[in-house]
């Protein structure tokens, strides 16, 4: 992670030449992208995706009474 102090990139939020430029805590920061992703379908990753999907489905089904 690096803090960007370039005038042209100040406040930018985009992907640029193998890096991601984003804003956090009032600063413009940059981080390097991963060069390769070895296995995006591991058991742990698929389990985590299922948990989020179940949580979203539960919220949508019970949204009306959860406001109160």
Buried (B, 14 or more C-beta within 10 A) or exposed (E): EEEBEEEEBEEBEEEEEEBEBBEEEEEBBBEEEEEEEEEEEEEEEEEEEEEEEEEEEEEEEEEEEEEE
